[in-house]
Amino acid sequence: MINAVFKTKYPIVQAGMIWCSGWRLASAVSNAGGLGLIGAGSMYPEVLESHIRKCKAATSRPFGVNVPLLYPQTDELIDIILREKVPIVFTSAGNPAKYTQLLKREGRIVAHVIANQKFAVKAVDAGVDAVVAEGFEAGGHNGLEETTTMTLIPLIREVVNVPVIAAGGIANGRQMLAAFALGAAGVQIGSRFAAAAESSAHQAFKQSIIEAKDGATALALKQLVPVRLIKNTFYQQVKAAELCGADRETLSALLGRGRAKKGMFEGDLEQGELEIGQVAALIHQIQSVDEIFSDLFSEFKLAQSHIKQLQLSENESE
């Protein structure tokens, strides 16, 4: 299991989500026995440095940083991660070959987020210790192929020999068990932790997560970078523009700057970009990280018990 690689108690990773994954959330997850990740994608270098130092003070257990490689100040972020001796780095949204060997030479454990076999192989060739296979259900930036987690995990297992961490559509213990049955060595959970008490997301955004129903999200902006959003006023504007044949430039202008911050961090539920996964429909309350872990384990055990009962019934029928 992936916890042996990360030296954590449990094979559970908290996704490094923009505007949600600050030092409070990361340290709480690490203290609970998982791997907490600081989401560097919404941080200037000096802000990341501050969060890393606060996380070190709040936990003695392993934690990491998620770095989107398309970020314009990535070199500075990597320098800070190395200088502050962060033990684990997750990279995403870019070429894993650019920084993996540097990080490995400095003794860091590296995982890369992928959504298809091609990039899984590229990540392994670059030298990563693990890949995060993120399915179409996930919130935020997504793969162009729209492959579901149920299909993606076995596909990635076919072509790599490193641990595979399942991501996308995982928020409870039943889904954890299903991911392990598909061949995952660990799970990455995003949406449920985005709604955690320790998440740095705005309270209004957290409330919108727990109020989300089946079908509340959709994949948008596919001509730019596909992103899964709650269907609010901004999403409807994007959809209308896409139906009218808007090109990349028009959509980019509509998106503008700071749209995700406006929604997720500042709480503008109409004009903000509200990035969350399909599994939001299964999240019904704002809980502390400790409460989430307790629920995950109890749900996992109930799912295991259900499987055992099915096996018993099958044996009795023979």
VENRA-V52584 format. One record per backbone hydrogen bond with DSSP energy under -0.5 kcal/mol. CO is the residue of the C=O (numbers start at 1). NH is the residue of the N-H. Records with the same first field share a line. If there is no record, write none. Layout:
BEGIN
CO = NH ; NH
END
This chain:
BEGIN
1 = 4 ; 5
2 = 5 ; 6
3 = 7 ; 8
10 = 12
11 = 187
12 = 35
13 = 15 ; 189
15 = 17
17 = 20 ; 21
20 = 22 ; 200
21 = 39
22 = 26
23 = 27
24 = 28
25 = 29
26 = 30
27 = 31
28 = 32
29 = 34
30 = 33
33 = 9 ; 10
34 = 36
35 = 14
36 = 64
38 = 40 ; 66
39 = 42
40 = 43
44 = 47 ; 48
45 = 49
46 = 50
47 = 51
48 = 52
49 = 53
50 = 54
51 = 55
52 = 56
53 = 57
54 = 58
55 = 59
62 = 36
63 = 88
64 = 38
65 = 67 ; 90
66 = 40 ; 68
67 = 92
68 = 71
71 = 74
73 = 77
74 = 78
75 = 79
76 = 80
77 = 81
78 = 82
79 = 83
80 = 84
81 = 86
82 = 85
87 = 109
88 = 65
89 = 111
90 = 67
91 = 113
92 = 69
94 = 96
95 = 98
96 = 99 ; 100
99 = 103
100 = 104
101 = 105
102 = 106
103 = 108
104 = 107
109 = 89
110 = 129 ; 130
111 = 91
112 = 132
114 = 134
116 = 120
117 = 121
118 = 122
119 = 123
120 = 124
121 = 125
122 = 126
123 = 127 ; 128
124 = 127
129 = 163
130 = 112
131 = 133 ; 165
132 = 114 ; 134
133 = 135 ; 167
135 = 138
137 = 278
140 = 228
143 = 146
147 = 136
148 = 151 ; 152
149 = 153
151 = 155
152 = 156
153 = 157
154 = 158
155 = 159
156 = 159 ; 160
163 = 131 ; 165
164 = 166 ; 185 ; 186
165 = 133
166 = 188
167 = 135
169 = 171
172 = 176
173 = 177
174 = 178
175 = 179
176 = 180
177 = 181
178 = 182
179 = 184
180 = 183
185 = 2
186 = 166
187 = 13 ; 189
188 = 168
189 = 15
190 = 193 ; 194
191 = 195
193 = 196
196 = 199
202 = 206
203 = 207
204 = 208
205 = 209
206 = 210
207 = 211
208 = 212
209 = 212
213 = 216
216 = 231
218 = 220 ; 229
220 = 227
221 = 224 ; 225
226 = 142
227 = 220 ; 229
228 = 140 ; 276
229 = 218
230 = 232
232 = 236
233 = 237
234 = 238
235 = 239
236 = 240
237 = 241
238 = 242
239 = 243
240 = 244
241 = 246
242 = 245
247 = 251
248 = 252
249 = 253
250 = 254
251 = 255
252 = 256
258 = 262
259 = 263 ; 273
260 = 264 ; 265
261 = 265 ; 266
262 = 268
263 = 267
264 = 202
267 = 269
268 = 272
270 = 234
272 = 274
273 = 275
274 = 230 ; 276
277 = 280
278 = 281
279 = 282
280 = 283
282 = 284
285 = 287
287 = 197
288 = 292
289 = 293
290 = 294
291 = 295
292 = 296
293 = 297
294 = 298
295 = 299
296 = 300
297 = 301
298 = 302
299 = 303
300 = 304
301 = 305
302 = 306
303 = 307
304 = 308
305 = 309
306 = 310
307 = 311
308 = 312
309 = 313
310 = 314
311 = 315
312 = 316
313 = 317
314 = 318
315 = 318
END
